[in-house]
Amino acid sequence: MCIKHSCILYILLILSPVCFAQQPQYAEIKGSLEINGNEITLSAVENGATKNIASTKIGQERTYGFLFAPPYDGFYTLNVGRLSCLLYLRAGDKANLDILAGGIASLVGDNTKENKELYKWLADSRSVYNKVYTIGEDAMSTFRDFYPEFEKLVGKTDSIKKTLNSGNAAFDEILRNKIDYDMDCWFLTFFFTPRIAQPEEKDRISYYNSVVSEKKFVSDDILKYPEGMKILYNYLTFNRIENKIPYTTLSFTSDIEYIPNPVLKGEFLLFNKNRIKTYDQYLEFMQTYGNHFVTPDQKMRAEDFGASLYEAKAGAVSADFSYPDQTGKIHSLSEYRGKVVVVDVWATWCGPCRQQFPYLKALEKKMQGTDVVFMGVSIDADKDKEKWIKMIESEGLPGVHLFAGNGESKIKKDYKINAIPRYLVFDKKGNVVTEDAPRPQDTELEKILKFELAK
């Protein structure tokens, strides 16, 4: 039965001013729900997991609608409670999806060839899917009824992949890969789910021998799928069990050795970052695995995680940072261990920062010949870098000067800097003395430095 789509409330995600010559092309999703739930959420795929991008309440008519400009061509999910429904969308696409009683998603009315092919696969594999995810003592499958059904589907997959022809070659390739990922996902999920009857070695099917393979995960395309990282995680867990590799909470070496693709190594480490509970553990983690973060986004997410753990309290180990000086040479806070370091976070546009220059120069002069290093860190915009260099020269600012830029730099995130000027002091061991020191005009700063020098 086709359910009417009257009185649909649309959520418009990305608005574009009418005066723009080129309007974005929107994708439209609409449908009805026969299941319980007061809200439906639309999610995009980001790094092999879902990220909510919009939600709307379900009205009395039990209809929903989304109108949005897709940021990429690919998979999106509709979520009601624990139920998740998959769609493939490009700019200009229209999808009509009803969620029926029993949680079955059904295409109705006009839909793209891509989604028709996708839902044909979902229909062909529904029996296997249900045996994996149906829970309850009376309804739950065991290996005795699951294995025959699974092997039957395995025998069909090559034929299904060969006959794919949506007219969109990129989608056909994505769906072929999804079919392989789905088979692994369902097999592994079944493998890890407790059942009332467990298979013995003699009951195993041949698929056990095909799960772990050096041909898998050679590319990072798993990141395009909503549960991509969960699939990779289960894959590596299965490998550990099968090969009797010991599990260690904060050791990932044996896992990443089985991931051929360098980007996926980094994503797997980030996927497991919540095992790390302290900043000391984070520093050890970064020392061992930091070289596996190969993209700017991975490096930034790793930094952000470290900043969330770091607390710049007195006595804490310093959070290191590295930036270029006026000549482009990179300097790090850690290279000045053995010295007392005063860090001045400033910018050329900051009046209160410039006001402190005379006091800062006077203090530096008093500390000449001692083990005190004065380090200026600029958070000027990149376009003002030359202005920064000229101001250092014109003001005669001594000491080390580094350029962090005006983005979400590591020093700002770690030390929670949201206003300048900001002064930080570190002792000879590289530990925090204070993350919010008095300004140079305050004689207390000089007293702090002399106290640290005397230790």
SULURJO-V103842 format. One record per run of one state. SS is the DSSP state (H for helix, E for strand, C for the rest). FROM is the first residue (numbers start at 1). LEN is the number of residues. If there is no record, write none. Layout:
# SULURJO-V103842
SS,FROM,LEN ; SS,FROM,LEN
This chain:
# SULURJO-V103842
C,1,9 ; E,10,3 ; C,13,14 ; E,27,7 ; C,34,5 ; E,39,8 ; C,47,2 ; E,49,9 ; C,58,5 ; E,63,6 ; C,69,5 ; E,74,7 ; C,81,2 ; E,83,7 ; C,90,4 ; E,94,6 ; C,100,5 ; E,105,3 ; C,108,5 ; H,113,12 ; C,125,1 ; H,126,8 ; C,134,9 ; H,143,20 ; C,163,6 ; H,169,24 ; C,193,8 ; H,201,3 ; C,204,2 ; H,206,5 ; C,211,10 ; H,221,4 ; C,225,3 ; H,228,15 ; C,243,10 ; H,253,4 ; C,257,5 ; H,262,10 ; C,272,1 ; H,273,3 ; C,276,3 ; H,279,14 ; C,293,3 ; H,296,14 ; C,310,7 ; E,317,1 ; C,318,4 ; E,322,3 ; C,325,5 ; E,330,3 ; H,333,4 ; C,337,3 ; E,340,7 ; C,347,4 ; H,351,5 ; C,356,1 ; H,357,10 ; C,367,5 ; E,372,7 ; C,379,3 ; H,382,14 ; C,396,4 ; E,400,4 ; C,404,6 ; H,410,5 ; C,415,7 ; E,422,5 ; C,427,4 ; E,431,4 ; C,435,8 ; H,443,11 ; C,454,2
